[in-house]
Amino acid sequence: MKIRLDHVIKTFETFRAVKDVSLEIESGELVALLGPSGSGKTTILRMVAGLEYSDSGSIHFDTQDATDIPVRDRGVGFVFQHYALFPHMTVAENIAFGMKVSKVKREKAAIEARVTELLRLVRLEGLGDRFPAQISGGQRQRVALARALAVDPKVLLLDEPFGALDANVRRDLRRWLREIHSELGITTIFVTHDQEEALDLADRVVILKDGQIVQQGTPEEVCRDPKSAFVMKFLGDANVIAAEVRDGKAYASGAAIAVSGLPDGKAELYARPADLDWALQGPGIPASITRVLDRPDGRRVLATAETGEHLELDVEPERSVKAGDGGFVTLRRAKVFAV
Amino acid sequence: MSAISSRRKPPRVGDQPLFRRALIGIVLILVALIIVAPLVVIGVEAFSKGWAVYRDTILHPDTRHAIMLTVLAALIAVPINTAFGVAAAWSITKFDFWGKRFLLVVIEIPFSVSPIVAGVAYLFVYGLQGLFGEMLDAWDIKILFAIPGVILASMFVTAPFVARELIPLMQAQGRDLEEAATSLGASGWRTFFSVTLPNVKWALLYGVVLCNARVMGEFGAVSVVSGNIRGQTNTLPLHIELLYHDYQAAGAFASASILALIAVFTIIAKVALEKQGAGRVQPAANSAENAS
């Protein structure tokens, strides 16, 4: 099922949550809506589900205009951030609920068979008789997914699916959701504020800010070629260094890097910690080390430039650096945006 | 480790033997004086003239009529107020609309206003000199000093009970469950009966029990609108007062013992329901911790 949003706008009282968003999602695609809180990502998801109606614009499922179809008839599977499992029903009853209330009548045996099949799919065999309060958070999330999948939705929508879980469970579930998606091939949209989750899981990442799409593309595209300082900062740690562009080069206190397509004048240079290196000789940004943080996969150096800027850079584990050392921060690569 | 920690309790505020004993002692004495003693008196006085007088009082046509009227008022007022309470709680917690906060305050009014004020207000609305008085008189509809007035006054006084129990619970539960049910294809009715209602049923019953107790015990508002007509518009509480003023103390206490008995049943039901309510929330939270 292909989904198309066309100039969708949504205002809550006076707050404009979604400002003119147009978006196409291909059939079978797994798309992440990524943005900070208040960026409108959940509102977009809820509009696709029919839990909110847009003020203007349209939402199409394939060629069908779904804008005014109520949630009940829209045929979407929605997984809520806090699972929204029915606490008075067992796991199996939760999963069967959609099939029992459906307008399509099903045989009792068929419902039971489908519940068993779904419990196997979400790897919860034998837990059908438990109540939601008797299983763990990760298990609840899988029940919520099985319940949403039970009615054979055309689209699967997940609102911060792993937000309430701890880091290890989250990583496992992420991989597992990816497997389920490849197995079922169902068009899936999920909302997250965690850039790592979006990049790990999605075919395509749509980055939102203040109710508007600021960039979309594959994880590779958005990581390698962020189009704005916001995307650069939002996707991961970044150093910001004041720079000046002259004749196709950006200069930042002793360091220089080639840039293209930027007018001469003031600019900001963005570099990830791994884009920077430490050297005893210039050319580079003169700095002194204030602290070294040791991590399993390397060492992070916190340094203060002579100009007063705080810089963070990653060096390999073998490098001997210590607080108090003086030297130069050199640029491996960087993104420069005009200010 | 656990043995030590259980023996050595950290000191609490005012946790000295003298203070503790004095406080508990004062509370016990006050409970005995204020609550227990009057109840004992009811029981003793009711049977002071012997079992035969007690039985005669209870079986007297006026007493039986008062009991019937009280039960009738409860049978009508409680279901209506239950339906009202569910509807009010549902609309306040699940929908957004203009005037929602105002509605919340209005629902609470019967709690804060003296019932006698409600009774007098009904006089002004339905009384002969009142707003609809002439119209009602012309159509020969009797509301005041008749059974409809008794029921209306009871309904006014008990209107908030069910809604007040449901609103905080339904607010805490949010809309997620209903949204999940509709997204799975359930109709509005189906969502209400299979998702909303089962999750509030103990609170609902609790509200109904309190509402019923209040309808049966209501005195102030009903006494203004009923006119105290023996064997016609007298409810049990009014009947007790009448008997008492007639210097039939034993009869008054006998009738009062029926109300006291209803109160005892109400408390048993209330405690049982509280256990159900607590029983559903408490262990669930614990087992969730264990499982994760």
Interface residues (C-beta under 8 A of the other chain):
Chain A: A49 G50 L51 P70 V71 R72 D73 R74 V76 G77 F78 F80 H82 A84 L85 F86 P87 H88 F97 G98 V101 S102 K103 F131 A133 Q134 I135 S136 G137 G138 Q139 R147 A148 A150 V151
Chain B: D176 L177 E179 A180 A181 T182 S183 L184 G185 A186 S187 R190 S194 V195 P198 N199 P283 A284 A285 S287 A288 A291 S292
